[in-house]
Amino acid sequence: MANKADVKKISVNSTISLKGIVKAIFNDTVHVQIGGKIITLPASELLIEKPVQ
């Protein structure tokens, strides 16, 4: 049996970072290829980070 200390929690609405190739931008959606899949993201949900200088 697993100890209570071994229990891992899953967080909803957490932030992840994936690198992909932008294939197309239409109106307010961005189509990104990650591996062999192309996913569509609403542009309003994208966070733009400024480069560190």
Secondary structure by P-SEA (a helix, b strand, c coil): ccccccbbbbbcbbbbbbbbbbccccccbbbbbcccbbbbbccccbbbbcccc
